[in-house]
Amino acid sequence: MATEPTWHQLLGSENWEGLLDPLNLSLRHLILRCGDFCQATYDSFNHDSNSKYAGSCRYGKNSFFHKVMLPSADDYQVEAYLYATAQLTVPEAFLLHSRSRESWDRESNWIGYVAVTSDAVSKALGRREIYVVFRGTTTDLEWINVFSAKPVSAEPLLRSSTSGDNDDKEEDDDKVPKVMFGWHTLYTSKDPNSRFTTLSAREQLQTKIEELRSKYKGENLSITLTGHSLGASLAILAAFDLCENGVTDIPVTAIVFGSPQIGNKLFDKLMTEKTNLKILHIRNKIDMIPEYPGALLGYVKSGLEFVIDHRKSTSLKNSMNPSDWHNLQAMLHVVAGWNGEDGEFELKVKRCVALVNKSCEFLKEELFIPGSWWIEKNKSMVLDENGEWVLGSPNDEDLPVPEY
């Protein structure tokens, strides 16, 4: 009987050797947990363009995991929300269109959260797990970031950096570590006119991690970063940044889904030199997003790839829609039943197949699961005391509040 891997082995201390084929049950659970953390960002993001609070999280930190119906919600506590802004040059007509609503904050959007295991769980496990979760692409300006494929110097992220800006000196790729402009901008930009991003997402994260390390000093700590698509790119970038700038004594692992490429060969080399940094990238075999921006621009793939294939599942349509191939819940469904390239698809953990159709219509019609079924009840419209339907205001606990 195979020995159960240690927590450090699950986090990649031995590069997941012997744990991926066949997929170890404990690692399978960890991957699904990270995926559910990612899905929670989609389920809770307020993207109703006419809502006063569009761009924020619908739920407060104390109720977050219960509102998104995370299994074992009491096992985790959200410690902080992360906000990001995109300082991009875009046509004024586009800005006017994207800001046509009365926004809760016109320049900032909720981009993710930091969570930890509860005191009870941490005591039982003998360790405190810190999770950093980034949301995937949702807003218009974020899509502009996604298509901002120019490689720029990663120097502002490096420990030896004396520059706070993103000055691309156009040196040869083999001499300068570079990252994609879109990811770097979203991660490092700040806006003095915004209550939520007077500090960049990077600074917010670094501040919170420093606080948590101080708060839980003496405990056995680990940091796991996760995200899907754009969120995967930010998770990898942030994982490197933490290791580069002070977190050297505890494991830092990025477990990501459908990640585009981050940087050039030299940047990837810097990441692999971090002995406490490990990256596991779960991707669908025919998903095209992980091939972007591509080798022609000098980019390389990051981390260890764990390749799955949605076509092994008997529950999914033979879809020709690339967005289905990239769908997070579809990937999690496949992870739950993955038994290798040559093995038959068979669920190894209990996971409801209906989750696949949360935001798409990828399941076969004979399963009778409605498409895109996860929605906020009545889009937050409530009946007031005068018998009028009005947009309900969040309670005090759910109101967007800047962390710093």
C-alpha positions in Angstrom: 0.0 0.0 0.0 1.4 3.4 -1.0 2.5 5.7 1.7 0.3 8.8 2.2 2.2 11.9 1.0 3.2 14.5 3.5 1.7 18.0 3.3 5.0 19.3 1.9 4.9 16.7 -0.8 1.4 17.6 -1.8 2.7 21.2 -2.1 5.4 20.0 -4.5 8.5 19.6 -2.4 9.4 16.7 -4.6 7.8 18.2 -7.8 4.8 15.9 -7.4 6.8 12.9 -8.4 4.6 9.8 -8.3 1.5 11.8 -7.4 0.1 12.7 -10.8 -0.1 9.4 -12.6 -2.2 7.9 -11.1 -3.5 11.1 -9.5 -3.1 10.8 -5.7 -6.4 11.1 -3.9 -5.2 13.7 -1.4 -3.7 15.8 -4.2 -6.9 15.4 -6.1 -8.8 16.8 -3.1 -6.3 19.7 -2.8 -6.6 20.6 -6.5 -10.4 20.6 -6.2 -10.3 22.7 -3.1 -8.2 25.3 -4.9 -10.6 25.2 -7.8 -13.6 25.7 -5.6 -11.8 28.7 -4.0 -11.3 30.1 -7.5 -15.0 29.4 -8.5 -16.1 31.4 -5.4 -14.6 34.5 -6.9 -16.8 34.2 -10.0 -19.9 33.3 -8.0 -19.6 36.3 -5.7 -18.4 39.0 -8.1 -21.0 41.7 -8.8 -20.9 42.1 -12.6 -24.4 43.6 -12.9 -23.5 46.7 -14.9 -26.4 48.8 -13.6 -25.8 47.9 -9.9 -24.4 50.6 -7.7 -21.9 48.0 -6.4 -20.9 46.5 -9.7 -17.2 45.5 -9.5 -17.3 44.6 -5.9 -17.8 41.3 -4.0 -21.4 40.7 -3.1 -20.6 39.2 0.3 -18.7 40.2 3.4 -15.7 38.4 4.6 -17.5 36.7 7.6 -20.2 35.2 5.4 -18.3 34.7 2.2 -17.7 31.0 2.2 -21.3 30.2 3.4 -22.8 32.5 0.7 -20.9 30.7 -2.1 -21.8 27.4 -0.5 -18.3 26.1 -0.2 -18.1 22.6 1.3 -16.7 22.8 4.8 -17.2 26.6 4.9 -16.5 26.7 8.6 -13.0 25.4 8.0 -11.8 28.6 6.4 -11.9 32.3 7.2 -11.4 35.2 4.8 -8.8 37.5 6.2 -8.6 40.2 3.5 -10.1 41.2 0.2 -7.8 42.3 -2.6 -8.5 45.1 -5.1 -6.9 46.0 -8.4 -6.9 48.8 -10.9 -5.8 49.0 -14.5 -3.8 52.1 -15.5 -4.2 51.7 -19.2 -4.4 54.1 -22.1 -7.7 53.3 -23.8 -10.1 55.3 -26.0 -12.1 57.9 -24.1 -15.3 56.6 -25.8 -14.6 53.2 -24.3 -14.1 54.7 -20.9 -17.3 56.7 -21.1 -19.2 53.5 -22.0 -17.6 51.4 -19.3 -18.3 54.1 -16.7 -21.9 55.0 -17.7 -23.2 53.7 -14.3 -22.9 55.2 -10.9 -20.1 52.9 -9.7 -19.1 51.9 -6.2 -15.6 52.8 -7.3 -15.0 53.7 -10.9 -11.3 52.7 -11.0 -11.1 49.6 -8.9 -12.5 46.1 -8.9 -12.4 43.3 -6.4 -9.8 40.8 -7.6 -9.6 38.2 -4.9 -9.0 37.3 -1.3 -6.7 35.9 1.3 -8.0 33.1 3.6 -6.6 30.9 6.3 -7.7 27.7 7.9 -9.7 28.1 11.1 -8.2 27.7 14.5 -9.9 24.4 15.0 -8.8 23.0 11.7 -5.2 24.4 12.1 -4.9 22.8 15.5 -6.2 19.4 14.2 -3.8 19.5 11.2 -0.8 20.9 13.1 -0.4 23.6 10.5 -1.9 26.9 9.4 -2.7 27.0 5.7 -2.8 30.4 4.0 -4.6 30.7 0.6 -4.4 33.6 -1.8 -7.1 33.4 -4.5 -7.3 35.6 -7.7 -10.4 36.1 -9.8 -10.3 35.5 -13.6 -11.2 38.0 -16.3 -14.6 39.6 -15.9 -14.5 43.3 -16.6 -13.9 45.2 -19.8 -10.7 46.8 -18.7 -9.4 43.4 -17.5 -9.9 42.1 -21.0 -7.7 44.9 -22.3 -5.1 43.7 -19.8 -5.4 40.2 -21.2 -4.6 41.4 -24.7 -1.7 43.6 -23.5 0.8 41.0 -24.6 4.0 43.2 -24.8 6.8 41.8 -22.6 8.2 44.4 -20.1 11.0 44.3 -17.6 10.3 42.4 -14.4 12.9 44.5 -12.6 10.4 46.4 -10.4 9.6 43.0 -8.8 13.1 42.0 -8.1 14.7 42.3 -4.6 17.6 44.4 -5.9 15.3 46.8 -7.7 15.6 50.5 -6.9 12.9 51.5 -9.3 9.2 51.6 -8.5 8.1 52.0 -12.2 7.9 49.6 -15.1 10.7 51.0 -17.3 11.2 48.6 -20.2 14.7 49.3 -21.5 14.2 47.0 -24.5 17.3 44.9 -23.8 17.5 41.4 -25.3 15.2 38.8 -23.9 18.2 36.6 -22.9 19.6 39.4 -20.7 16.5 40.8 -19.0 13.7 38.9 -17.1 10.5 40.0 -18.6 6.8 39.5 -17.9 3.6 40.3 -19.8 2.6 44.0 -19.5 -1.1 43.2 -18.8 -0.4 40.9 -15.8 2.3 43.2 -14.4 0.1 46.3 -14.8 -2.9 44.8 -13.0 -0.8 43.5 -10.2 1.3 46.6 -9.6 -0.9 49.6 -10.5 -2.5 51.9 -8.0 -4.8 54.9 -8.1 -4.6 57.7 -5.5 -8.1 58.7 -6.4 -9.5 55.4 -5.4 -10.2 54.4 -1.8 -9.5 50.8 -2.6 -6.3 50.9 -4.6 -4.2 53.6 -2.9 -2.1 50.5 -2.5 -1.6 48.2 -5.5 -2.8 44.6 -5.4 0.8 43.7 -4.9 1.2 46.0 -1.9 -2.1 44.9 -0.4 -1.0 41.2 -0.6 2.5 41.8 0.8 1.1 43.8 3.7 -1.5 41.1 4.6 1.0 38.2 4.3 3.4 40.1 6.6 0.6 40.6 9.1 -0.5 36.9 9.0 3.1 35.7 9.4 3.4 37.9 12.4 0.0 36.8 13.8 0.7 33.1 13.4 4.4 33.2 14.2 5.5 29.9 15.6 2.9 27.9 13.7 3.7 25.6 10.8 2.7 27.9 7.8 2.3 27.4 4.1 1.0 29.7 1.4 -1.0 28.4 -1.5 -1.9 30.7 -4.4 -4.5 29.8 -6.9 -6.5 31.3 -9.8 -8.1 30.5 -13.1 -7.1 32.1 -16.4 -6.1 35.7 -15.6 -6.2 34.8 -12.0 -3.8 32.0 -12.6 -1.3 34.4 -14.2 -1.6 36.8 -11.2 -1.2 33.8 -8.8 2.1 32.8 -10.4 3.4 36.3 -10.5 2.4 36.9 -6.9 4.0 33.6 -5.8 7.3 34.6 -7.3 7.0 38.1 -5.9 6.5 36.8 -2.3 9.4 34.4 -2.6 11.6 37.0 -4.2 10.8 39.6 -1.5 11.1 37.9 1.8 9.1 34.7 2.1 11.9 32.2 1.9 11.4 30.0 4.9 8.0 28.4 4.2 6.5 26.6 1.2 4.9 28.8 -1.4 2.9 26.9 -4.0 0.8 28.1 -7.0 -1.9 25.6 -8.0 -3.5 27.2 -11.0 -5.9 26.4 -13.8 -5.8 27.3 -17.5 -3.0 29.8 -17.1 -1.7 32.0 -20.0 2.1 32.4 -20.1 3.7 34.8 -17.7 7.2 35.7 -18.9 10.4 34.9 -20.8 13.0 32.2 -20.3 15.1 34.4 -17.9 12.0 35.1 -15.7 11.1 31.5 -15.7 14.7 30.6 -14.7 14.4 33.1 -11.7 11.2 31.3 -10.6 12.8 27.8 -10.8 15.7 29.0 -8.7 13.3 29.7 -5.7 13.7 26.5 -3.8 10.5 27.0 -1.8 8.4 28.0 -4.8 6.5 25.3 -6.7 3.9 25.7 -9.5 1.4 23.1 -10.6 -0.6 24.1 -13.7 -3.8 22.1 -14.4 -4.8 22.6 -18.1 -7.3 21.0 -20.5 -5.4 19.4 -23.4 -7.1 21.3 -26.2 -7.6 24.6 -24.3 -5.8 27.3 -26.3 -5.4 30.0 -23.6 -2.3 28.4 -22.1 -0.6 28.8 -25.5 -1.0 32.6 -25.2 0.9 35.0 -25.7 3.3 32.5 -27.4 6.9 31.8 -28.2 7.1 34.3 -31.0 6.9 37.1 -28.3 9.5 35.3 -26.2 7.2 33.7 -23.7 7.6 30.2 -22.1 5.3 28.0 -20.0 5.7 28.1 -16.3 5.6 25.3 -13.8 4.8 21.6 -14.0 1.8 20.9 -16.3 -0.8 18.4 -15.3 -2.7 17.9 -18.6 -6.3 16.6 -18.5 -8.7 16.1 -21.4 -12.4 17.0 -21.0 -13.2 14.6 -23.9 -12.8 11.6 -21.6 -15.9 12.6 -19.7 -19.2 11.0 -20.8 -21.2 13.9 -19.3 -19.8 16.7 -21.5 -20.9 17.7 -24.9 -18.7 17.4 -28.0 -18.4 21.2 -27.9 -16.6 23.3 -30.5 -16.8 26.3 -28.3 -13.3 27.3 -27.0 -14.8 28.9 -23.9 -16.1 25.5 -22.9 -12.6 24.0 -23.2 -11.4 26.7 -20.8 -14.3 26.5 -18.3 -13.1 26.1 -14.7 -16.0 23.9 -13.5 -15.5 21.6 -16.5 -11.9 21.2 -15.6 -12.7 20.4 -11.9 -15.3 17.8 -13.1 -12.5 16.2 -15.1 -10.1 16.3 -12.3 -12.6 14.5 -10.1 -12.8 11.7 -12.5 -9.4 11.7 -14.1 -7.6 8.3 -14.3 -4.9 9.1 -16.7 -4.7 9.5 -20.5 -5.2 5.7 -20.9 -7.6 5.1 -18.1 -11.4 5.3 -18.2 -13.1 8.4 -16.7 -14.6 7.5 -13.3 -15.4 9.9 -10.4 -13.0 9.2 -7.6 -14.5 11.8 -5.3 -18.1 12.8 -4.8 -18.7 15.9 -7.0 -22.1 16.9 -8.4 -21.9 17.1 -12.2 -24.4 20.0 -12.2 -21.6 22.3 -11.1 -20.3 22.2 -14.7 -23.3 24.3 -15.9 -22.9 27.0 -13.3 -21.9 29.5 -16.0 -22.1 27.6 -19.3 -24.1 24.9 -21.1 -21.4 22.3 -21.4 -23.4 19.3 -20.0 -25.3 17.0 -22.4 -29.0 17.8 -22.7 -30.1 14.4 -21.4 -28.8 15.3 -18.0 -31.5 18.1 -17.8 -29.3 20.6 -16.1 -30.1 24.3 -17.0 -27.3 26.4 -18.4 -25.7 29.2 -16.4 -27.9 28.5 -13.4 -25.8 30.3 -10.7 -27.4 33.8 -10.4 -28.1 36.2 -7.5 -31.7 36.0 -6.5 -33.7 38.6 -8.4 -30.4 40.4 -9.2 -30.6 41.9 -5.7 -33.9 43.6 -6.3 -36.1 43.7 -3.2 -39.7 44.8 -2.4 -39.6 48.0 -0.2 -42.2 49.2 2.3 -44.0 51.1 -0.4 -44.5 48.1 -2.6 -41.8 49.2 -5.1 -39.1 47.0 -6.4 -35.7 48.6 -5.7 -32.1 47.6 -5.7 -31.3 46.3 -2.2 -28.4 47.7 -0.3 -25.9 45.4 1.2 -25.9 45.1 4.9 -23.0 46.7 6.8 -21.1 43.4 6.8 -21.3 43.1 3.0 -20.5 46.7 2.1 -17.2 47.1 0.2 -14.6 48.4 2.6 -11.0 49.1 1.7 -8.5 47.0 3.6 -5.8 49.7 3.8 
